[in-house]
Amino acid sequence: MSDVDLVVIGAGAVGLATARAAARRGAEVMVLEAHDAPGMETSSRNSEVIHAGIYYAPGSLKARLCVEGRRRLFDYCAARGVPHRRIGKLIVATSAEEDAHLDAIAARAAANGLTGDDALRRLSGAEARALEPALRCTSALFSPATGILDSHAYMLALQGDAEAQGALFSFGTRVQSLIPGPPHVLIGQSQGEGFTLTARRVIVAAGLHTAGLMRRAGLAAPDDYWLKGTYMILDRKGPFRHLIYPVPAGGGLGVHVTLDMGGSTRFGPDTEPVDALDYTVDLARRPAFEAAIRRYWPDLPEGALTPGYAGIRPKLRALAGQDADFMLHTPVQTGAEGLVALHGIESPGLTASLGLGDAACDALTL
């Protein structure tokens, strides 16, 4: 016998969506979260963008769950009164070399199902500037299906839905070790007191900590690392009405312009591999931000960027020539009956969260 039917480890957006999905399917669910509130790590330290599904390899989990998840997320936000806006975004090229990359981006988006009203539209530099006069660019792609949301309100809605279906939440509860079963044994600290809990089934949605927990349990886990991204805030009203993204390069989507639901303008993230959870915003990074931004907004005022916040995401090391994908380890991959683990849930994890929650439950045949 076990204490609980199903334990979900982690109450970020994906853990919350998983708990909601499992509870709606009739499972007895307990969610264990190390922090004192939901979504205090990766889920609340990002751009709060509802991604359209543009960049990901066709057929990948990221592509499929982002496109499906975006549609579901817009519907969910509308139904649950979560603040959101479908404001669209521009992917801007600032050189002839980058112009050539836009065709490949548009082709990948179409392969991922962005067609019809959701299709990317190619713009000349003049057409892009007609939408955003402050821009400097040689050409652009316009994505009408991209939006923004209040991630905190979204996660509270998911928590409320899960609780309404009977799910229980234990905050301030950190799982330090897992002994695979079933029953699976979870050992850790809750509000400063040690605990041991048994569960018939477990879904590990612990974000940055999933791979480490699985390795300590002697179970398979992919090669991962942490990537820190810093954001800077514009100290005045910005000139942009849409999201502005450079042509992607390196490990991220570049220092882009995002708007929050209050209308503030923020820039980021940059990328920096790290080994520890350090959310300090290093002002020494500001000159690099300014240089990146002035490639597409040359009139950025001197001294207008103020420290914002930083986030850290779990990255999986991809094989040469491939893109890193989400990884959902079913009981076959974990090697333990009734145990599922979600690895590498970075962007577009927030957009794909409803689909990821269902996929995790499907893996346990809930």
C-alpha angles and dihedrals in degrees: 000000000000132000094233135022097219131011120192111199110210133030101215118122093284095045090048092048089048093051090048092050094046094047091049088054091055101259122145100241134193120181119205115199125179095211128065094247136028124275099011096148129038096351095061099035103067142081095280089228124156098219122216097214100255110138107039128104110267111257094019122128089247092055097044098042094042095053092044092040095050092057092045092045094054089049092046094049091050093048095045098040095246110161110250141143133201095220102154129225140239122221102204131203119204100185141033089257091055091045088064091053093059093070091057091048091051091048092051091048090052090049088054092056103265096142136130112015090358096052120120114250122215114228133190118232090260092050091050091050090050087062095039112019093188092063127105110200142133095221140338148197120234119212111197094183098063120102147159134240143184099259094194093054089047093053093047089053091052091049091050092050092050093048091048087059092050103267115149124216127207111190124191087036116129120189106215101175140014127204107198119231141110100274088045116210119219119195127185149098127301118187089337096311126106118244141184120200132177124212134183091215133018134192113195109209096155097135110205091018102047098092094045093050091050093048092050087053090055091247131131118277132169125247105270141167138186123254120196122209124193125205129204125202126221108236094216140034109300127225097233131098096178135047111269120208129179120222104284119259133171121351099338146028094272131249099316137177118251131175124212125217090265092057098252117146120229134176130212169332112233117183131247127162111231138180100204139048100260116150095180114138107226110212089203086077092062097088090056089050091051092050092049093047095047090060087074101015106039093173096064101142118243112262094008096124117089128185112278122171141291135230134194124213132192111245126193120215107242127207116261111285094014134100121239111252136193110273122212111189110204121198087274091059097039091047092225127103112243095010124119127176130194114210133186096013100169128128123008088028095108091052092044096043098108091050093045090052091053092045091053091051092046089055088061091042090238 
